[in-house]
Amino acid sequence: MTDMPNWMREQLHGHYAQSLTVDKLLYDSETDHQRLRVFENGTFGRVLTLDDVIQTTEGDNFIYHEMLTHVPILAHGAAKRVCIVGGGDGGMAREVLKHTSVDHVTMVEIDAGVVEFSKEYLPMLSQGAFDDPRLDLVIADGAEYMKTTQGGYDVIIVDSTDPIGPGEVLFTDTFYGHAKRALTPGGILVTQNGVPFLQGDELTNTMRAFKALFADATCYMATVPTYAGGPMAFGWGTDGDARAVPLEILQQRFADAGITTDYYTPEVHKAAFALPRYVLNLMP
């Protein structure tokens, strides 16, 4: 008789759960803000959880990180200054910094503990991003930072946890208003907005705020296996026309950037904005 595997059960949703085997526990500690765990899984490699909710994995993080960075940066076409709110594992910074045309990246992370243990236990996510001289790491509350920053950002990426605990303030109308003020003319704000099939209110509330703030407010989608329950939505807000950039121009910008991706392509970029009816029905 073989030993039963140790399972981590994520119960983010009221009537739905997913489980991953904890093949080897590498880190388990509580900080001032949340409980951090890193473990190895046979399918997804190293897995990071906060309060037993999966945040990112070695195996599929590329989908989430590529779609939240390359879509707005390549759509903008001339982004020099980028702000990442959250993203303490360094994966978002890794993808943004692939763009040599980006001069400065501000990363605002509330929990220094996430950054430190990610450097040690998840170095494959950041791939040296924390050592890039273009990165300015600020340990602060993202909402407070956005309220006081001088701004001047071409792209703002909100890489938040779900709207519970420390991440809750990053889903408010006030925060979005401050973020818009921090954008340059034609700048783009993108956000993670959960899995609409299971977290519809999250998308509806964000889109209501975006539509009051931006001339172009919508979302785009990608399927990330460990964010279970269907495709994930990413909020999109801008006063420019970056969403209408033709495929041929995106293809040229992508080629000129000279970056390597595992999910993003210009074709996927354009298709991601084609939304299924149940998602459209969630948008006010």
N, C-alpha and C positions, 0 to 999 in steps of 0.2 A: 504494500500500500504506500503510495507516494504522499508526501506532505502537501497539504493544500496551500496554494499560493496566498500571499498577503495582498489583499485588495484595498486600494484607496477608492472610496466612493465619494464622488462629487454630487452634492445635493443643492446646486444653485437654484434649481427650478422646483416649484411646488409639487408637481406630479410626474417628474421625469428625472432620472439620474443616470450618470455614466460611471463606469469603474475602470481603473487601470491597475495592473499588477505592480506592486512595489517589489521589484526584483532585488534591489539593493538600496537601502536608505543611506544617503550621503550626508544630509544636513537636516537638522530639526531644531529650530530655536524660535523663541518669541522675542520680537523687538518691542519698542514702545508703541508701535502702531499695529502690528499684525504678526501672525505666526507664519514663519517661512519654512518651507521644506523643499528639499531637492532629492529626487530618487531616480534610479535607473529603471527603465521599462524596455522590454524586448523589442517592441515595435517603434516607440517614439524616442528612444535614447534617454537622455537626461530630461527630467520634467520638473518644472518649478511650480509650486502651488503657494497661494496666499490664503490662509484660513480654509484650507482644503478645497479651494477653487483653482482649477488649472489656469495658469497665466501664460505660459509658453513652454514649448518643448524643443529639444534639439532637432527632432525629426520634421516638424511641420511649421516651425516659426517663420520660415522664409516666405510663406504665402501672405501672412498677416503683415509682416514688416515690409515686404516689397510693394504691396498694394497701398499701404498708407504713406509711402514715401515717393515712389516713382510716378504714381498717377498725378499728384499735385505738382511735383517738381517739373516733370516733362510737359504737363499741360500748361504750366506757367511759362516755361521757356527761357526765363532769365532770372531765376531765383538765386539770390546771392546770400540772403540772411534767412535762416530757418530756426524756428523755435520748436522744441519737442517738450511737451508737458507730460511728465511720467517717463516711462521707458527705462527704468533703472537697470534692466538687464543688459542694456547697450545694443540690442538688436536693431532698434530704430536708428540710432546714431550710425551704426555700421552701414546701413543702406543709404542714408542721406549723404554720408561722407564719401560714398563711391563717386558722387558727382564732383569732379574737380572744379566745376564752375561755381560751386557753393563756397563762399569765402568764410562764413561764420555760422556756427551752430550753437545755440543756447539750449541746454538740456536742464529742465527744472524737475527735480525728483524730491519728493517729500521725505523719503526714508533712506538715509545714508547706508543703513544695513543692507538694503537690497543691492546697492551698487557694490559694496565690498564683498558680499558673498557671491555675487554674480561673477566678479572678476576671478574669484577662486574656484567656484564650482561650475560656472557656465561660461568659460572663456571662449568657447566656440560660438557664442552668440555675439559678443562684442568684437571679436577678431581684431583687437588692438585699437578699437575706436576711442577708448578712454585716453589713449596716449596721443591722439591726433591734435596738433596745436590749434586746429580750427575749432575744437570743441571747448566750450565754456560750461562746466558742470556747476550748477547752482543747487544747493540743498535747501529747499524752501517749499512752502505750500504753493502749489501751482495757481490756485485762485488768488492768493495774496500777491504773488509775483505779477500776474496778469493785470491786476488792479493798479499796480504802481510802475510797471515798466514803461520806458519811453517808446517801446515798440520798434517800428521800422522793419518788421518782418515780412518777407515775401510769401512765406508759407508757415503756417502754424499747424502742428500735428499734435492732437490730443490722444496720447497713448495711455488711457486711463484704465483702472480696474472697473468693475461693474459699479453702478450707482448705489453702493452701500458702503458704510464706513468712510475711510479717508477720501474715497473717490467720488462721494455723493455730490460735493460742491462743484465738481467739474461738469455737471449736467444741468446747471441752472441757467436761467435767462441772463442773470447778472454776469456770470462768468463769460458766456458767449458774447455779451455786449462789450466787455472789456477786451476780449480777444479780437473782436472786429476793430476796435480802436487801435490795437497794436499792429494791424496789418497795413502795409503800403497800399496805395491805389492799385486795384487789380489783384491784390493778394488773395490767397486761398486758405481757408480754414477747413481741415478735415478731422474727423472724430471717429472713434470706434463706438458703434451703437448696438452692439450685441447681435443676437440671433432673432430676427423679427418674428419668426414662427412662435417662439417661446417668450420673447421679451418685446412684444409689440409696443407697449406704452413707452419704452425707452426711445424708440425711433419716433413715435408720434410727438412726444414732448420736445425732442430736439428739433424736429422739422418745423414745429410750430414756432419755436424761437428763431430758427434760421430764416423762415419765410418773412418774419417781421424785420429781420436785419439785413438780408442780402437780396440782391436782384436775381441771383441764380442760386436756388436752394433745393437740393435733392440729396439722393444717396446713391452709392454704387455698391456692388456686392462681390464677395468671393467666398469660396467654401474652404474652411479650415477644419480638418477632421476633429481636432480636440476641442473646438468650440462647437459642441454637438447640438443637434436639433435643426439643422438646415443651414443655408448660406448665411454669412455674416454681413451686416450692413455697415457702411462707412459714411458718415455724414459729410456733405460737401456744401460749402458756402463761399460765394465770391460775388463781387459786383462787376467782375469782368466777364469776358466771353471765352474763358479758357476751356470750358467743356466742349465748345464747338470746334476746337482745333481739328483740322482734317487729319485723317489717318496718315496720309503721305507725309505731313509735317511731323507727326509723332514718330513715324518710322525714321525720318532723318535725324531728329533730335536724339532718339535712342541710339542710333548708329554713331552719331557724333560724340555722345557721352562715353562710348566705349566700355560700358559696364556689362557684367555678366549677371544674368538672373536665372532662377529656376522656375518661376511662375509667371512673372510679368512679361508680357509682350505688348506692343502697341495695339495689336488686334484685340487682346484680352482687355486692355484699357478701354477701348471704345465699347466693347460688348458689355462690360461691367455695369454701364449705366442703363442698360435695357432691363427694366424691372418687371417681375411677375405681378400679376394683378393683386394678389393678397398683400404684397408690399405697398403697391400704389394705394390700396384701400386704407393703409395705416397712416398715409401722409395727408395732413390737413389741407 
